[in-house]
Amino acid sequence: MSRSVRDLRELICLSRFGFRSDDNESENPAHESQNSILFYFDASLLNNWLQITSSRLEKLRSLTTDSLIDFMFFWLKQFDFQHKQSLFQMEFELFIEHLLLAFTPNDVNSVQVSQFAREILHDIDKQIGQYSLENDHHFLQMIDIFSRYKRDEEYRNVLANLPNELTANIDNRLHLQWMLAIRAFGLVAICTAAVDFFEKIQSTLEQNRPTGERQSSQSNEQIAFNNLSEQRKIRILTALRKGHIEVIEYFIKTNQLTGDSLDDQNRNALFHCLPLGNLLMLEHLLKSNLPNLNINSLAQSGNSLVHVCITLQSLESLQLLLKYYPNVNLNQRNQQDATPLHLAIIYDNLELIRFLVQSGADANLSLKNKTCLAMSTEFGNESLIQFFTKPV
């Protein structure tokens, strides 16, 4: 038996739920309606279902980071609601067909099986109906969790998320185990089908490109992650690099992207975004009120976000930073004791200098005992000399 199948079997062991003893379970007639449908279920099919589910989970875990982020972007931006509904309905109907074959037809009718399926996959059933971005994020989060290199508590919680209507009055632990196995089979099947659909579209598009325009295939090499936090950070950085604002918003809404550092250089998402020159992404991050964000934090290099804006000579980025964080420290010094204004003088950028001073930067601060005017004089820059003699 593979490790994945063993893990699934451990998952459906219901001791963690703390259910009551099976003794005298049939004595309470109120429980009969909850248990009765599973009396006619052919549990011999479950072993094969678990094998299939394990194989599908391994496929999801084999997704490269690029492929997963591209899928998320496709789902959020390019795949319309009508087609999502068609996919969900088709896969849900396939799930019901599997269930119908597993129940004794003369004892359980299709209406009962359909209702049971909707309760088992209540989160998928919710997807079929009115569109909401929250539903999209919820579905992507399941795929996000299933595709992680290591199984965690979220993984267990998703697969064990049976609604109270199914579990509240059931004492038969065996039936509860069956329901968890059925849920895993159906939920993973639908998640895998969505990814498979995306990959088929990508493959078709690539085949239709002229030979000279075809993109090189993405590497199938899997990164050896040290922990789930590292994998999460790499996924976020990949979405930033690709400019997928919708995917970044998903990471924000699912509390995976905060103002905390994303690397060993103490650089948060804003530090990584600035060099990319994507002003739309930068503004989205700035207006998102990221938890734990210290707008005046210093990277390991000693530079603040304002220093980075000056180094990149990006007035637009600096303007956005001041728009959403007007109290950002404009006089912060880096490891070389330079303020952003000193850097702007070194870069000979009068436009940035004027904006900094007008926004509150202190022109009286010195760098290694040299005033801004002295620095301008040393560089022989007449326009800067004139500016600092009489700022305008």
Order of alpha helices (4+ residues) and beta strands (2+ residues): alpha-alpha-alpha-alpha-alpha-alpha-alpha-alpha-alpha-alpha-alpha-alpha-alpha-alpha-alpha-alpha-alpha-alpha-alpha-alpha-alpha
